[in-house]
């Protein structure tokens, strides 16, 4: 069975990163954009990171320019924007495509996880919540605000604690 741990990506500073590094953590993966109506969600994503990091959650941001050209900047510009405007400290990755022939393998897997048919990403700030075993447990469309994920995250963290 394929899990998150079978993939890797290049982080925003150009370094390869194996997702096996996130083994046993809850992971929230989000495709992001700096010039989108949902860009304000960076604040909520950072709040999730701050609130739940000690319990085992990590947010991973993947800038994407596929939707309306809303992420035109370089890695350096994206990182600077996220840090200066929203105080982002969670890991960011190099810009990726999330749909189509050039989609990053992780995103091809995410959009097919648990489905018989591919479910393409519709817009920026689509979110995937993965459990501590690296499996997708929930997908959230862009209009779902990060604070709306609190209950799902707490439930997964509680289950993980109960299994220890």
Secondary structure by P-SEA (a helix, b strand, c coil): cccccccccccccbbbbbcccccccbbbbbbcccccccccaaaaaaaaaaaccccbbbbbbbbbccccccccccaaaaaaaaaaacccccccccccccccccccaaaaaaaacccccccccccccbbbbbccccccccccccccccccaaaaaaaaaaaaaaac
